[in-house]
């Protein structure tokens, strides 16, 4: 495959309060990442946790997502569904090639081209209508 390898990057969890939601992950022993990040164009503040003390790009992470307002994707998600898993993200070798492959096979994308997400990474979202109801985020290996 021209777009591989593929691995789980993170699971995104929507929350109304990063600090309150972080309590469990700390008790579990997960290490908090470098710091919170405001992603203005997505209207969200993110906080990452991982099973290793040192943050690496090679292990799956938990991403807590706090909306900056009610009229943001995470704000709307919380209003409709409440706190919980909002998306799963896969890391891929060639994001543009994968998007082309998916679209060419009838998959509905939210993003037809990569855009910049948390950490300055290239990302794209697959519409839940094409995945059995799960929002899938794709990001490219660094």
N, C-alpha and C positions, 0 to 999 in steps of 0.2 A: 504494500500500500504506500502511496506517495505521501500520505499525511501522518503516518505513524512515527514513533510508537505512541500508544495511548495509555494513560494511567489516571487514577483518581487524583485530583488536585485538592479539592476541598468540598465540604458540605456547608451550605449557607443556611443559617438559622435566623429568622426574623425575630426581633425583640423590641419592645418599647423602651427598654432601659439596659444599656450595655453593662453597667456595673452590677445590677441585680442578676442579670443573666450570666455574668462571669463567675459568680460564686461557685456554682456546681463544677464548672470546668477546672477551676483552681483546686477545689477539694478532691477532684478525681486525680489531680497531679499533673495536669497539662500545663505546659509553659506558655505564658503570654508572649506574643510577638513584640516587635520593636516599639509599637505604639499605635494608637488609633489613627485612622486616616479618613479624612473627609473627601468623598468623591462627589463633587458638586453637581456634575451633570447627571448623576443618578440619584441625587438627593438622599445620600446615605453616609453614615459614619460606620466604618468597619473596624473590627478587632479580631485578630487571629490567635488561635491556640494550637499547639501541636504536642505530640507525645515526647518530643525531644527538647531539652533545654535550649539548645542552639537552633535557631530557625534555619531550615534549609528548604530548598525548592524541590526536594526529592521525596518528601513524606506527605501523606494526606493531612489536611488541617481541618479545623472547625473555624468557620468564619461567622462571627456574630454581626448582624446587620441592624442598625438603629436608624430609623428614618429621620430626616431633618424637618419633615412636615407631613401633614396628613395627605397631601395631594402629590405624593411621590410613589414610585412603584412599591416600596416596602411599607409606606404608610397605608396604601390601599390594600396591600396584602394583609396587614394586621387588622384593618377594619373588617375585611371580609372573612378571614380565616382564623385570626388570632395568632399568637406566637407559635413558632414551630419551624420545621424544615421548609425552606423556601426554594432551594435549588441544589443540584449537585453539579459539580464542575469537573470536567475532564481536561487534562493537559495533553496536548497533541504536538506532533512534530512540525506540521505545516498547516496552520489554521486556514489560510486562504484556499489551499487545495481541498481541505475537508469541507469547507462551506460549498465550494463548487460541486464536489461529489454529492453532498446531501441534497442540494437544490436540484441537481441533475437527476436525482432519483425521487423527486416529488416531495421532499421534506420541506415543511414551511419554516422559514427562519424569521426571527425578529430582526436580526442584523444580517443583511446580505453581504456586508463587508466588515472586517474587524474594526473595532474601536478601542479606545484606551479605557481600562478599568483600574481597580485598586492596584497599587504597587507599580503603576505605569505599564502593566501587562496588556498585550493585545487580547481582546476577548470578543466573543459573539454569543448570542443566545439563540437557542432552538425553541420554536413555539411549542408549548405543551400539547397542542392539538396533534402534533406529529410524534409525540413520545409516550402516549398513553396517559397524559395528564401531569407529567413531571416537567418543570422548567429545567432545562439543561443549559449550563454555561460551558463554553469551550474556551480554553486559553492556550497560548503557544508556549512551548518550552523556551526557556531563556538560554 
